[in-house]
């Protein structure tokens, strides 16, 4: 696999392992090709934002090394130009190492070093593979180690993806707020443990969803702050061996300018090199959001169940046929896909936690699997939220009469009556209603416990769904005029 075709032109490159044929026209080199042959694991390519992030780091390093006198202008300019091309999306096909790889990310770092070096050589008029002109290690990687480059480009990538996902969450929050306002006057039955509880307004349910998403947005803000600390300048184990003091002081600042990201150098470079709990924290925030989205999707599927034999309280937009055998069937496909994304994110979170724990002494070798799963979690969450907003939430409608009829026929409204007739009598009425199918209203009127006018006031949607109007406070002021005033009927 990945070996040059015998008919194509090759160049010879060598490393500490030996000599190897490399296709003449490619920009990667011997170390990249060895990694591609060793680590065919997922069959997938590196995330494009990770490639751009590592190019931004290499650009920042080249600029810094030129500023402090460790790289001549000609080489620095060529490296910077090569990096700019990668940042613009060019040569990504030259990053051929698998996202999951042994070596703590060395393969990606060398892939970047070789591609950038060979493109810089070409810019300077040389032939690819002539590393006397620009060397992958001695020039492109000067003052760096995989152990500070790879974690830093991973954090930068996570930061970019978190920004995108947060924008989608903000769209979802706004969509839920609009639905909360639209449905604010629609009374429906609340349920606990899937049994009738007490009435609630449909708008209150959507407002509760928006509150959960608002918390998720705050968690994402904290996650972005966690990802903004880079260990660049720490080199191999955080001690900064082979890195100039001026380089350590300037490199992250230059990368912040290049990337436009609010990145800073980590306070303790040794800690930032060996301890990866920040990824566990970020993954936890993404998982918490996924759990909220999945619970919301469960509710949407339940409330829209039917159309004849389910709850049928809301209608989800019809997006596609639901069956190859049952004509006219339409399934809640958008909430279903959100559920599945959540399941996957929860599994990814476990992998990230295990990989974070598996670090030993001065380095954790398992960042490749952390990045692979973390990036997937953040990105799929963003896509799931996007389709949830556009293809579901904004098009939800309410079946107002269905909602109201289930309230009127529910035994659950007895709770609102309880303060006026007492718990014991209310329990007797509830059991009779369940046994006979009679409505609570009819039984109350039959027994002369309350008048129809009083029931209408007590069972007003706002009376039943807001504190301060119902219960003992209402009982203590039980004149018709007072009740009508409190219920907003005057």
Secondary structure, 3 states (H helix, E strand, C coil): CCCCCCCCCEEEEECCCCEEEEECCCCCCHHHHHHHHHCCCCCCCCCHHHHHHHHHHHHHHHHHHHHCCCCCHHHHHHHHHHHHHHHCCCCHHHCCCCCCCCCCCHHHHHHHHHHHHHHHHHHCCCCCCCCCCCCHHHHHCCCCCHHHHHHHHHHHHHHHHHHHHHHHHHHHHHHHHHHHHHCCCCEEEEEECCEEEEEEEHHHHHHHHHHHHHHHHHHHHHHHHHHCEECCCCCCCCCCCCCCHHHHHHHHHHHHHHHCCCCEECCCHHHHHHCCHHHHHHHHHHHHHHHHHHHHHHHHHHHCCCCCCCCCCEECCCCCCCCCCCCCCCCCHHHHHHHHHHHHHHHHHHHHHHHHHCCECCECCCHHHHHHHHHHHHHHHHHHHHHHHHHCHHHCEECHHHHHHHHHCCHHHHHHHHHHHCHHHHHHHHHHHHHHCCCHHHHHHHCCCCCHHHHHHHCCHHHHHCCCCCCHHHHCCCCHHHHHHHHCCC
